[in-house]
Structure formats: structure tokens, C-alpha cells
Amino acid sequence: MASRKSAARIPLPRSFSPHPRVFMDEAEIETLKDRAKRTRWVAQRIRALVRRTTELPENDFIPGRPASQPPKKIAENVRDIAFAYVLSGKEELARKVAESLLAYVDVVPTCRISIMKGLVTDATLSESPWAINMSTAYDFIYGCSALSDAEKKTVEDNVFRPCAEVLRICNHTTGSNWRARAISGLGTIGFCLGEKEYLEEALNGYYGKDGKLLRYGFVHHLAESILSDGIFYERTIGYHFSGLITYTQLAEVARHSGVDLWHTAIAGNERDAGSDAARKWGRVGKKTIKAMCDAPFYYVFPDLSGAQVADAGVFHLKPDIIYEMAYHAYKDEKYAWLLNRTRPRRPKEDIDLMWFNFDLPPGKFDLKNDAKFAVNGVHTHSCTRFPSGGYAVLRQNSSKNATCVLITFGKCGTGHEHPDKLHISVYAGGRIIAPDAGSHGYGVNEHLTWDKQTIAHNTVTVDQTAQYPQGSKDHVWLTDTPEKPSTGELAFFQADDHLKAFRATCDNAYEGVLLDRTVVLLGAHVIDFFRATSKEEHQYDYALHLNGKVRRTSLKTTKTLKRLSPRRGYYHIRNVKMGAADKTNTTATYSVPMPDGGKKRDALDFKITLLPMPDARIALGNGLDTLETRKPALVVRTCAENAGFVSVMSPGSAGKAIAAVTQMHDLPDGVLGVEIKWTSGGSNYVISSDKTRDIQIADTKVRCQLALLRRRANGKVTVEATVK
């Protein structure tokens, strides 16, 4: 990401209001205390908080002793003690906080800055929440007599300022989640102490004497870290929320000092100036925190689960303090809807009472409703386009059992990306059926040997080597370069009453190879066309990874292998049965349970029909799931200059509606087609072309990249929809 001076600058407060002023002011504290008088469960929670914090032993909040808790836990406890103090007025609680702060006056000078730029803790990622929690505690007791003025100065100079200076020199100086953490912690200390030097850097960045931007501030994160469709630039949903919590917390702290970060809007940079990088999609506009809050609502499947693309774990969109804070700022009805999804509605932790919205309307949200979000995000006919983040989601409808497909094609600009261009995740029947590899954790060997290998994803691997920039390298923190980017491109996105489909291409994952994927959602059925083209012969491996177990298959085994190949990634696919796939369709039906274990009768059949390919073979084996468990892997392999993989996927009873799946012949080079005959009569032709051209089907000529045609029972062929 190019460092540049932002045209925008956030003004600093001229003066600061009295303490408390970090996450709550005196009026908000009194409002919460009044609520406790009128609401039984609130009073009970506060009494329990006061009792718990009063009974905490010294080693739980005093640092530096042999049996003391880790700094993270100490800071959380001290924050809770201070919160209990302002709600109860018990001076002994304020004295506990003061005792902890004064103990840190002796501890901090003995600490050494770690390689990962932690002082009290071991890294910026933990130092920032420590600083935020301790600042919150200090802010809450500032106005009482537990600390003298001299002691306050000692605490500020010997605890908070050294911590702030370390946060300033975070190893990550630009737009990453690490820098987001750093500016959130630095900004919170700045607002707490009234230190404008810290606030200037946290909000507006740090510049050298020559005017060069050396370290990003909040304005640069708005301009660059939040892409125009609201996706965090590191392109994993886990790090999206890791960045978002830091922005929302900083915005709440700033609000209490009269600085409105919630509604600050910043223009993008040259790469992401309110449109996608190719300038083909969307509007031009400015970015806000709200864009980042909105994006996850349109990323998820109808049960609110999300594809765990790249370095991410299993994800569900759930009520969270992020949306408590965001609702207070924006009054968005979809945030209220999300927050109301737990009954009874209660804060998860006692400290969350600080942000809890008591008088919350029911709110509303439904994926069936069209919407525009962020600058260029578009949601239409239950389908979503993220042209800057590099995702597209097709949804049959908004019901929990709908069939949905997500594709990822975006830029590989951070080490958290995987070599997964044109990977798809498939959801149906209330569960994710074809998942992403996700992340097994940075400290384990499988992160390199599986997560970071293309064969672990539902896409095509060329010559048993991971896509660029991973390739055959042993290092996992690899990124592309401006001179040699790794990014796909959305060729088309069609979502209307007649046709739901997308096409994405990538010509820089493999030297001299074009990857080209078109996915069509036909009712509950997924039709997948994947082309790989080159001027030279390559081995192409089309992979699908499935949850569940193989229930039945038409594959006739001609060879068995202990592992698919000794190559990296491939050796994790074990107990392999191989057979030919060059003459007839091959079917495999998987039994997929509900993610929570569910009952056996809740298992869903998911049928995959693979159309024949010249000289192709199919491998059925078991790849990695967790480090201890495995899940089915299906690989179709061919060696050629050009390959065209065609598959039809049908969940549950939808598969019974199909009488036959037939490959279409006599089509021009570069055109793939499938005929689906229905048990109810008639059939559909689905035709995918590598370019817009005229295609003759029976007596009908159609000019398109993609066409959906209908053959009636009387033999008449009509065009139902096209993409030109």
C-alpha cells in the first residue's frame, strides 16, 4: 500500500471534558445506575459485578508478584473493578485500582521492549487492549481520592507514556490490523491523558521532518484499509472484525471528547478510489466505519455463517459489542435486528453494560431486500457483489435452506491471503457443504503444507504447485508486488429473476495459464464451468473438498493410493481411489451433517455429477479437516494445454428433480455446455463461452458469454436469459 499524505485531517479537541471521558461520562453512568433501580436483571448484574470484584485476591489485580495473573487478565480485572466502583461508589474498589496502577509504576521500568513491540505484554496486539483497559480503569477513578495529584502524574509518566511510546513504534506502520490496534491503544491513552501529540499520530498519522508519512493514522486506515465495498483489505473475515473492533472502540472514546470518527468520511487512494481496481464496478465516494460494519451482513449465507476464506476460522455473524456501539452511532435497523437475535437480550459480559442499548427497537433485515452498501457494494435479488474485496455471492433466495455459492478472486496483497484464486464455498440446506481450508494456526506445520496450498481449496491447481505468490516457497508470509500482482477479475455478475451467475478470471496465478470460472445457480442446483487454458501442456487438478462422508459413487476404481502425491499439500490427501473419467458421467453423493452434530436424519445428501473429459482421471480421498480429523476430497485430473471441467451439484431432494445430465457436443472451441433433463419434462441448456460470440442451439442462435435456454416437451427451444 502506497504511503501518501491524506488530504483530510481530523481536528483535535481544543479542550477535554472532566473525567470520566473514555468510554462513559458522568451522565451515562448516572443513566445506567438509574436503569438498575428500574430493571431487576441490571441491578442483579451490577451487584454480582461488585461482589466479584470486591472478592478478587490481590494476585488477580496486582502485577509483579510471583503468582500474579498475566498482564491481559490483570488489565481486564482492574477495568472491571473500576467499573464496579463507579456503579457502587465503594471506595475500597477505587483503592484496588490505584494499588494496581502504582504497582505498575515499579513494574514498567523493569520491562523491556519485545521484538513484536510489546512492553508490559509481548506484542502490540496484546499491548493495545492492555492499554485500553488500564486507561479505562484510570479514567473511572480519576476524580476520587484514591490517587493524589502527584501519584496521578507518576502513573501517567511511568506507566501510560512508556506504553504509548511503544505503541507508536509498532512494527507495522501502514494499514494492517496490527497498526489498527496500535492507533486504537495510542488514541485511547491520548484521550485519557489529554495528550494531543498522541492523538495527532493516532488520528492523522506521523510525518517526518521532510513531510513524508512514516506511520499511518486513522484517516489513512479509512482511505486504504477499508476497501470501497467495506471489506478490510487483508480480505479475511476474522481480520475484518479484528480491525473493526479497534476502529469502533476508538470512535467511542473520541465521541466522549467531542471528536466524531463515526461519521468521518475519507476519499480512497489511487488503487481503491471508490471503485474497484479495474474501475469497472460501482460508484465513487468516501469511506466510513459504517461501510465496514455493513459489509458482513451481505457476506454471510442465510443462516449467518460465513465462508472462512484465507486465514479465518469458522464464522457466524452474531450480536456483539461492535454493533451495540454502532447502533448507538447510526441507529441502523439491521444492527438492532442482529442484536435482538438473543433471548433474553442481555450483555455477554458485565463490562458490556457500558455499551448496551436498553431501549432497542426490533429492527429488521432480510437478504431478500435489495441494497447498496459502502461505496460500491451491491446486493440484488439476494446476491452480492464485493468488487473491491474480491468476492461475489450467489444465493438461491434468502431462506435458511437456500443453495448459495461464494467465489473469491481478490488481490493477494497480504500474508494472510491463501493461494486460492477462483475458490468457491458452497452452502445448502442450512450448512456449508464445500468449505475453504481455513487456517489451522500459524505455529503448526499444516499451515504451510495444507492451508497455504492451492490443492486444499476448491479451485484448480496447475502442475501440483500452489498459485503465485506461494508457489513452492517455504515461507508463509508472502504477498504479491505492484510489479507482479496476483489478483483475479470479475468478468460478469448477473442476478435477476431469470438468471443468477458470475464469472471470474485470473491470468497471473500461474505463468502462461488463464484460469476462468463461471458458476450458474439454477434453482437449488450449481452448474460449475472451470476452464484452464495455456499454450503449453500442464497437469490441471480440479478439487472439491466436502464436509460429511461419501455415501455412494459411480466411480469404478482402477488404482488405490496411500496418498495422492508426495508433493506438498497433496500428501495430506490419503486413502485415494482413482478411476477414469473420460467416457461417461461420474457421480458422487455425500452425506453432510448439520454443523452442530445434529441428528442422523438431519444429514443432507449432496450429489456431484462430473461430466467426462478426455484422458481425465478422478481421485476420491480424504484431506485435512482439523489436525485430528479428515474430510472428503475429490480431484479431477487431466494433462493438456486446455481443460474444461464441468460439474453439476445438487443438494437434497433437488437432485431427484433431475432425470439426466448430458454433455453438449458439437460446440465451438472455448464453449462448454450441459443439458439438464427434468423429471417433470423438458430440459434446460446451460452454455458458457470464453468470449461473447454467436452460438447455434437447434434452430436458435444466441450471442452471449452465458446462456440459459429451455427445451420444451414439444422440442421447441427458447432463450430464457443471456449474459452478453
N, C-alpha and C positions, 0 to 999 in steps of 0.2 A: 504494500500500500504506500503510495507516494506521500511523503510528508510535505505539507504545504501550510501556509498561513491561512487560517479561516477568515473569510470576510466578516464573519459575525463575532461579536464579543458579548458576553453576558455581564451586565453591570453588577458590581459588588454592592452589598448593602452599605449605606453611609454610616449606620449605627446598628447596634444589636439590642434586641429587647432583653429584658431581665430573664435570668434562669428561672425555671426550666424552659429550654427553647430548642432542644434537639428533636425528639420525636413527639413531645407533648408540651403544651404550655399550661399555665395555671388554670385557665378557663376549661380546657379539655379534661384536666384532672378532676376538677370540681364536677363537671358533667358526668364523668364516669362514676364518681362517688355518689352522686345523686341517683344515677341509674341503679346502683347497688341497693339503695334504700327502697326502690320500687320493684326490683326484679330479684326474685329469690335466688335463682341459679347464679346470678352475678355476685350476689353477696356471699354465697357459698364458695364460689371460686376464689374470691378475694380472701375470705377467711382461711381457706386451705393454703393459699399462697403465703399469707402472713405466718401461719403456723409452721409451714415447711421451712421458710427462710429463717425464722426465729430459731428453729432447732438445728440448723446446719452446723456441723462441727467446724472448728477453725481450719482444719486442713482442707476443707472444701472451698474456702474463700481467701485464705492467706497463702501467698506464694513463698517459695524459698525454703520450705521445710522438707525434710526427707520424705514424708508421706503425703505431701501436697498433691492435689489434683493437677492434671495437665493445664497449661495456660488457657486453652479454649474453654474447658469446663469451669475453671475459676472465673473467667470473664462472664460467662453465662450466669453463674450463681450470683456474682456481685451485681450484675444488672437486675436480676430478679429480686435480690434483697433491696436494692434501691427503689424498685417499682413498688414493692410491698411497703416501703417506708412512706412514699408519697400518698399511698392509698389509706394507710393506717395512722400515720403520724407518730409511730413508735420510734422514739429517739435511739433506742438500742440498735435498731436496724441501720439507721444512718451511721452510727458509730462503727458498725461492722464494715460498711463500705469504706469509711475513712481509714480504718485499720488496714484494709486491703491495699488501698491506694498508697498509703505511707510505707507499707511493706515493699511495694514495687519501687519506691524511691531508692531502697537499698539493693533491690534485685537487678533493676535495669542496668546500672553501671557495670555489673558483672557479666552481662550478656554480650555476645559477640555476633556481629552480622554474619548470617549464613550465606552460602553461595546462592541460595534461592531468595535472598533478600528478606529474611526474617530477622527480627531482633529478639523479641520476647518469645516468638514462635519460630518455626523452622523455615517459613516461606511466606511470601506476600499473600498467597491465597488464604493462609490462616492468620496472618498478622492483621489484615484488614478487619475481619469480623471481631478479632480481639479488641482492636482499637475502637470499633463502633460500639461494642458492648460496654467497654470501660468508660468511653465518653458519655454514653447514655447514663450510666450509674453516677458519674461525677456531676453531670448536669442536674440529675434529680436531687442530689444532696447539697448542691452548691449554696443554696440560700439558708441552710440551717447552721447550727453552731458546731457541728461535728468536726469541721476543719476551720482553723484560724486563717486569716488572710495570708499570713506568712507560709502556712502549710499548703495553701492552695497554690501559691507561687512555686513552692518547692515541687509539688506534684506536677504542675504544668511544665516546669523547666526540666525536670529529671525523669519524667515518665512519658508524657504525651509528646513533647517536642522531639525527643530522640526517636520515638516511634514514627512520627510524621516524616522526619528526615530519611528514614529507611524506606518508607513507602514512596517517597519522591524518587528514589533511585531503583525502583523495581526494574528487573532485567528486561521486562517487556515495555518498550517506550511508545508503542503506537496503539493499534486498535484491538488488541487481544482481550480475552476475559481476564487475564492477569492484570493488565493495565486498568481495566474497568474496576476490578477490586481495589487497586491502589488508589485511584482517584476518589472512590467512594469512601474509603477509610480516611484519606487525607482531607477530603472535603468535610467529613463529619467532625474531625478534630478541629478543622478551621472554624466551622460554625460554632462549635462548643467553646473554643477559646477566644473567638472573635479575632482570629489571626488572618488578616487579608492576604498575606503572602501565600499561605497555603490555599486559600480559596481561589486566588488568581490562577495558580497552577492547576488545581483540580477542575476548575470550570473552563478556563481559557487556554490551558497549556503552558509550557515553559519554553521560552525562547532564549537563545544565546545572545551575546553582545552584538553579533553581526545580524541579528534579526531572524536567524534560522530557527525553525521549530525543532526543538530537541525532544520534547516529551508531550504526548497528546493530553488534551483535557476533554471535558465533557462535550464541548462543541464539536471537536473532531470525531468523537465517537458517534454523535448524531449524524454527522456528514458522511462517515465512512463505514463504521462498524455496523450500523443499521442499514441494510440494503433497502432499495426502494419499495420492495414488497413486504418489508417488515421483518425479514429473516436476518438473524445475526450472521455476520459474514463468515464465521467459522463453520456454518452450514451443518450443525448437528443440533438436534432439539435440546439435548442436555446442556450444551454450552449456550444455546439461545437463552435458556432460563438462568444460567449462571451469570450471564451478562445482564439480563433484565432485572434480577433482584438487586444488583448493585445500583442500577440507574434509578429504580423506584425508591430505594431507601435514600439515596442522595437527594432525590426530588422532594421526598417528605421532609428531610432535615432542612433543605433550603427553603421550603414553604414556610417553615416556622420563623425564618429570618427575613421574610418578605421577598424571596427570590423564586420566581415561578419557572422551574425547569419542566414541569408537566406540560406546559403549553409552548415552550420554546420550540421554534421551527427553524431548521437549518437546511440550506441547499446542499445537495450532494457534491461529490467531487467529479472529476472528469470521467472516471470509469463508471460511475453509478449516479449520474446527474438526473435522477428522477425518471429513469427509463432503464431497460436492460442494457447490457454492454453493447449489444449489436444495434440498439436503437430501433428495434422492430416492434416492441410491445409497450403499451401503456402510455400514461400521461407524464408530464413533467411537473414536479412540485417539490415541496420541502418535507423534511422528515421530522418526526416527533417520537417520543417514547410510546405514545399510543399505538403507533404502527406496529411496534414490537409486541405490545400487549394483544393486539387484534389477530396477528398472523396465526398463532396456534389454533384458533377456533376453526380455521379453514384448512389447516394441515391435517387434522385428525380424521379418522374414519368415524362412522356414525355412532359407535359405542364409546367415542372419545379416546380410543387408543391411537397411537401414532407409530408410524414406521420408524424403527430405530436405526436410521441411516448414519453411517460413519461411526465416530466414537460416541456412541449413545447406548444407554440401557433401555429396558422396556419402559415405554412412556404412556401415561394416561393424563389427560387434561383434568385436573382436579381443583376444587376450591383451595385457595392459597392466599397467604398474606399479600402477595403481589397484587391480586385482584381486589382485596379489601382496600389497599391503598389506591389502586387505580380507579375503583368505583368512587371513592371519595373525591378524586380529582375530576373524573369525566362523567359520572352518573350514566354510564353506558348500560343499557338494559341487558345486554348479553353477559356482562360481568355479574350483574345481580342474579341472572338465571343460573350461572355457574355456581355462585356462592350459595345459592339455595338448594343445591343438589344433595346436601347432607341434612338428615333429620335425626334428632333435633339439631337445629343450627347452633353450633357452639364453636368457640375458638379452640384450635387444636392444643395450643399451649397457653398457659396463664398470661405470658407476656404479650400474646396476640390480642389481648383486650385493648392494647394501645391503638390498634388499627381497626378494631371490629366495628362494622356498620350495624347498629342495632335496628334501626328503622328502615329495613331493606325491602323494597317492593319485590314482587315475584320475578320480574324481568322476563325476557323471552329471547329465544334463539332457536333457529331451525335451519339446518343445512339446505332445506328446500328453497329458502328465500335468497334471491339474487342479491349480491352486494359488491361494492368496491371498497377495498381496504388499503391502508397505507397509501403509497403514491400510485403504484401500478398493479397492485394485486387485484385480480378479478375472480369473482365467484358467480357462476351462472349455471342454471339447470343442475344444481347440486355438485358441479365440478369446479375445480380451482386451478388457477394458473399463477405460479410464482416465477415470473420471467427473470428476476434478478437473483433470487436464491437458487434457482435452477431445479424446480420441482413442478410437476403437474399431477393432479389427482382427478381421476375419473370415478364418479360414483353413480351406480345404477339409479339410486334415489337416496332419500335421507333416512330410510328405515334402518334399524339396527341390523337386519339380516341382509341388507343390500350387498351386492358384489361391488368391490372397489379396487382400483389399481393406482399406485403411486409410482412415478418414474423420477429418477434423479439424473440430472445431466449437467449440473452447475460446475463452476470453476473449482479446481483443486488448488486453492490459494493458501491453505494452512496445513500444518502437520496432523490436524485432527481428521482430515479427509481420508477416505479409502479409495483404492483404485477400482471404482465401481460405476464408471460411466455407463449409462443406459440400464442400470439395475432397476428392476421392478419389485415392489412388495404387493402381494395380493391379499385382500381381505374378503371374507364372505361368511355368512351365517353367524355373525357376531364374534368372529375371531380372525386373527391374522394367520393365513394359511401358508403363504410363501414369504418368509421373513428375510430381513437382512442379517448379515453375520453379527452386527453389533460390535461390542468391544468386550473382551474377556479381562481387560485390565492392563495397564501399561507395564507392570512389572513381570508379566508372565511371557514365556516363550511363544505361546499361541497367538499373542497379539501380532507378532511378526509373521508367524508361519501359517496363520489362518485368517485373522481379521484383515490383515493388510495384503491379502492375496485375492486377485480377481476371481479365481475359481470358487471362492467362498460366497460369491454374490450371484444373484440371478441375472446374469448377463453373459457375454461371450468373452472367453479367454483365447488369446492368439499365441500359438507355439508354446503353450504351457508356461507362459511368463506373465506376470502382473502388468497391468497398464502403467504407462508413464504417469507420474514420476517414480513410482515404486520400482518397477522393473524387477531385476534380480538383486537389488541392493539389500544390505543387511540392516540399514538404518531405517527406523520407522517415522522419524520426524521430517519427512520430505515434502517439499512443495514445488510447484512449477515456477517458472520465471516469466517476466514480461516478454523476454525474447522468445521463449518457448512455452506458451501457455498450454494448460490441459483443461479444456472445457468443451462441453457439448453445446448444441444449439437446438432450440425448439423450432422445428420446421413448420408445424401447424398444431393448433389446438382447436378442436371442434366440439362444442357442447350445445346441442339444441334438442328440440322434440324428436328429431329424426335420427340423429347420429351423435354418438359420443366417442371421440377418438383423439389421439395425439400421435405426433411423430417427432422423434428427436434423432439427431445425428452427431457423430464425433469423428473427426479426422486426425486427431492428434494424440489419441491414447496409444496407438501403435504406428510406427513409422510406415507409411505407404499403405495403410489399411483404413478403409472407411467403415465405421460401424453405423448402422441405420436401423432404428426400431420404430415400428408402427403398431400401436395397440388399439383395438376396437372393443368397445363394450356393447354387446348386442344382448339387451335384456340382462340376464344374470351371467351370460357367457363372455369369456375373454378370448378374443382372437389375437394372436401374437405373431407378427411378421418381423423376423430379425434377419437383416442382410449383413454380410461381411464381404467386402469387395477389395480386390487388390490386383496388381499386375503380376504378382508372383504367387506361387503356391505357399499356403500356410496350413497349419493344423488349427481348426476352429472348434472350440468346445463351448457349446450352449448349455448352461447349467440352470437348474431349478432346485432350490432347497425347500423342503416341505416340513411342516410340523405334522406329527402323527406317525402312522405306520402304513406300509404298503398292504393293501387289502387283497388286491388281485392285479395281474398284469398279463398282457398277451405276448410279452417278450419271450422268445424262445432262446434260452441260454446256450451260447456256443463256447463260452470261456468263463472261468471264475478266477478272480484275483484277490490276494490278501489286501492289496491297496491299489488304487487306480494308477499311481505312478510314483516313483521315488522323488519327483520334483516337489519343491516347496508348495504347500497348500494341498497338492494332490495326494500326498501321502496320508493326509487325515481322512480321506475318503476310503473306507475299508469294506471288506466283505462284499466285493463287487461282482455282480453278474453282468455279463456282456452278451449282446446279441446283435444281429444285423437289423438295419432299419432302412434298407434301400428298395424294398419291393412293395410292402403294404403298410398301412397304418399300424402304429404301436400304441396301445392304451395302457395306462397305469392308473389305478384308483387307490386313493389314500384315505384312510380313516383318521379324521382330525378332531381331537377332543376340544372341549372348551378350555380356555387358558387356566381357569381356576381348578382344573381337575374334573369337575362336573361328573355326571352320571354317564354310564356307558351308552345309554340310549341318546345322550346329547351329542354323541360323536357325529360328525358330518362327513359324508363321502365327497371327495373332490376328484373328479375324473379329468385326466390329461390325455388328449389324443394328439399324437405326434405324426405329422404327415411324412411319407417316405422321402429320402434324399439319396442321390447317387452315392454309392460306396460309403454310406454312413453306418456308424455303429452306435448303440445305446448302452450306457452303463447305469446300472441301478446299484447304489451302495448306501453307506451311512457316513455322513460328515459330522463335524462337531456341532453340538448344541451348547451345553455347559462344558466345563472341563471334565465333568464326570459322566455326562450323558451324550447321546448321539441322536441325530435326526436324519431322515432320508435325503439322499441327494440323487438327482437324475442328471445325466450328462449325455448330450448328443454330440458325437464327434465325426468330423469329416475333414479330409485333406484336399484342398482345391485352391484355385485362385479366387473363386467367388462361391459363396454359400448362401442359401436361403432357407432358414429354419421357419417352419410354420407349425403352430400348435393351437389347439382349442381347449380351453379349460372350463369345466362346468361343475358348479357346486350343487350338492344335494339333489333334490328332485328335478332341478333344471336339466340335468343330464338325461333324464328319462324323456324329455321332450324332443331329443334329437334321435332321428331314425338312422341317420348316416352322415359321416363327414367324408367328403371326397375332394381329392386334389384336382384342381383345374389344370388342364393341359392345353397345348397349342396357344399359349400366351406369349407375347413378345419378351425378349430378353429384358430382365430388370423388372418384370411384372410377376407377382405371386398372387394366387387366388385359391379360394376354398369355397366349396358348395356345402351348405348345411341343409340337409333334408329334415323336415319336421314330421313328427308322428301325426300331427294334426292335418298334414297335407301341405303341398307346396314346398318351396325351399328358398333360401337366400344365397346370393353370391356376394362374397366379400373380396374385393380386389384391391391390392396395394401395388403402386408403381413407384419406381425410384425417381421418377420425374413426371411432370404433367405431360400427358400425351393422350392421343385417341386410342381407345381400346374397343374392340368389337366383341360383344357378347350376344350370341344368337343373332337376332335381327336388330339388336340395339347397339348403337355406337355412343360411347361416353368419353368425354375428355376430362381427365382428373389425375390426381395423385392417389385418391382413395375413392372407392365407390361401393355403395350398398345397393344391390339390386334384388328384386323379388321375382321368382318364377311361380306363377300361379298354377293351380291344378290343371288348367287348360293349356299350359305350356307357354303362355304369354309372359314376356319378360318386361318389367318396368323398373325405372330408376327411382329408388327411394331417397337417396341422398348422395352427395359427392363432396369432395374437397378438391378444389382446383389449384 
